[in-house]
Amino acid sequence: MSLTPPDFDFICTFVRTQAGIVIEPGKEYLVESRLQPLARREGCASIEELLKKLRSGRAPDLHQKVVDAMTTNETTFFRDVEPFEMLRKSVLPELIEKNRQRRSLRIWYAACSTGQEPYSVSMLIREHFPELVSWKLEQIATDISPSVLARAREGRYGQVEINRGLPANYLIKYFTKLGNEWQLQAAVREMVRFDELNLMRPWPHITDMDVVMIRNVMIYFDVDAKKQILSRVRRTLRPGGFLFLGGAETTLNLDDGFVRQQFDRSGCYRSRQEAAA
């Protein structure tokens, strides 16, 4: 049975209210493809029955499960390449010199999905900046989905995931074959802390960050949500900190407190005041 217009409108409003995610008109097929498996797992004969259960409020844990199902979890190792080159050649060397006396560095990865992005940076650090391993290096990776966070903590990936962006020398050096999967070494996994966090709710422990990676996330939010997130990110960054967005994302017309810093074919953002200084 196809999703009815009232049910589609309900789920769009629900997901937007709960997580800030915008589902565009005409995406009924997407909602159906993601909620049908959940309906089966919940013992519902149809999506309509699942949504009736959701509306009833008798299954409070269903709220999170629906948001989880509707969240896009697209990620790869070293996604887009250039931002990682910018980290290696410019950003991390600058932050190391700046923070050398206090020997601490804090990085936040928002909407980290199954962990490929924070693990990519962790391997990059071990390869090119091994001194940071002895620093107070805090890497916090967050996502709204408990299921993807569980996978991220395990650091286990199938062959298709490994083939998407991971250099062969990193696979040999940092991964162990386990049946049909590969698991990242414990030493690298332990460099990252994974926490559940909804970007539309308070961020109690996200403070004093040197780098914020919130890439390919805001494309799913409306303008008001983007403005709110960027304003909060700006207050989260330490003086001189760096913000990384996705290639299709910008602060332009959303938050004039940021200015873009270009690097080869990529770029990141800093507070306008710091960039001027």
Order of alpha helices (4+ residues) and beta strands (2+ residues): alpha-alpha-alpha-alpha-alpha-alpha-beta-alpha-beta-alpha-beta-alpha-alpha-beta-beta-alpha-beta-beta-alpha-beta-beta-beta-alpha
